[in-house]
Amino acid sequence: MSRLGNVWDSVAMESFSSLKTERMARKVFRTWEAAREDVLNYI
């Protein structure tokens, strides 16, 4: 782990947290495949 304030620590995790808030908020998927396809299209 690096020191506090080093922005490179959580870059990957922060990008997936935006996925949760921007793309997945209040969405209901009928199947797992539909959810997977939507996430892959987002990425």
N, C-alpha and C positions, 0 to 999 in steps of 0.2 A: 504494500500500500504506500502511496505517496503522501506528501504533506497536505494539510488543509489548504484549500484554495487552488489546488492543481486541477485544472479543468479536464484533464485527460482521464481521470478516474472513472467517471460515470457516463461518458459520451454514449456508449452503446445502450445502456439502460435508459437514459433519458430519451433516446430516439424511440424506444418501444413504449415509454410512458405516454408520448404524444400519440402513438397509435391508439392507445386505450381511450384517451380523451377526445381525439379528433374523429376517429373512424368508428369506434365500437360503442360510443355512447348511445344508449337507448335503442340499439339494434337487436333484433331477435332473429336468429337464423333457424331455419327449419331443420337443416342437417349439418353435420360436422363438415361435410365436403363444401357446402356453401360458405361456411365461416372461413374455412381454409383458403378457398379461392378468393374471397374478399380480402383477406390479409395479404396473400401473395400479390394481388393486384395493387394493393397499397404500397408494398415494398418495392 
